[in-house]
Amino acid sequence: MDPVKKSLWSLHLAVILLGATALFSRIIPLSALDITLGRAVIAFVVLALLVRLSGGNLRFQRTRDIGIAIVLGGLMAVHWVTYFAAMQYSSVSVGMIALFTFPVITVLLEPFFEGIKLVWQDLVSALVVLAGIWLIVPEASLGNEVTLGIAVGVFSALLYALRNLLHRKYFSHYGGAQAMTYQTLVIVLCLCWFGSAELYQASQHTYLMLLILGTICTAAPHALVAYTLIHLRAKTFSLVACMQPLYGVVLAILVLNEQPSWQTLVGGIMVISAAIYETINANKLHPGKGHS
């Protein structure tokens, strides 16, 4: 299969799995920091084993890559904590939607990283995504927890956009599993000093939920995402990944019994439309090539 098409299929699978992570902010009775620490520990172990079993190694190719891995891991650490915090402050839908301002941020920042020009189609796609996101966000007054959740989610989006752009430009020569192994290790080292007693005294059910979060919903999809960034531009990844809020809303309905409004449904259609357009456009512009 063509590498670009394979990357697109892998990306869609990763988005489904990542969409499920939002539920754990409500299912796991821990703070955002503790959830992130537990998630990172499990993901690191699984990814390290995956690299070793696949015949790979965990040695850095260049000395300067150590510093890059630390920067990427630091960005991911704060991104993961603020991601869960945004949903705990507000709700799953509001937190996820606030996070998904990152496609707009990515489109605006990518020219500075890739040396490309910003075209009007990018702006249109970004505006459609932004309009859909803001349509889903419920009304909020300044100073309440919903507003705080939105603000934290947007900050998390900025960190995620920067991490994706830096990864593609400076770290894409590493395999997906290997790259995420480094970054999850950095997350563990950053957060292990701040874990609370609740994490170490949690119930078996809580540990089971952390295991599912760290393996099926973290190690697997993030390895896939890191792989797709080798072949796809960060803009393409960002806009395709905008399907994640819809997956999160659907899962929240089924698992958490949330009731979405008509604004949520219409906004979801707008977001998915932009994601589908970007996916199709990527294949038309670069058929059979390693980048889209």
Number of C-alpha atoms within 10 A of each C-alpha: 7 10 16 22 21 12 23 22 13 17 24 19 15 23 24 19 21 23 23 21 21 28 21 20 21 17 13 19 15 18 19 20 23 22 25 27 28 23 26 30 19 20 29 26 16 19 26 21 15 17 18 12 10 9 8 14 11 14 10 14 10 7 9 10 14 14 10 16 23 18 17 27 25 21 22 23 26 19 24 21 20 26 29 29 23 32 29 20 19 18 23 26 25 27 30 29 33 27 30 29 25 29 28 23 20 24 21 15 17 21 13 11 12 13 8 9 10 14 10 9 10 18 14 12 22 25 16 19 28 21 15 24 26 17 19 22 21 13 9 12 9 8 8 11 16 23 20 20 27 24 17 23 30 24 20 28 26 21 23 26 26 20 19 25 21 18 22 21 15 14 20 18 13 18 17 23 28 23 25 28 28 21 24 29 20 23 26 23 16 16 19 16 9 10 17 13 9 12 18 11 10 13 11 9 10 17 17 12 16 24 18 18 27 26 20 18 24 26 26 21 23 25 20 23 26 23 24 28 24 23 21 24 20 27 27 24 26 24 29 24 25 29 24 26 32 22 19 24 27 19 19 22 13 11 11 14 10 15 12 14 12 11 16 24 15 14 25 24 16 21 28 22 20 21 24 16 14 22 18 10 14 20 16 11 11 12 14 14 14 15 19 23
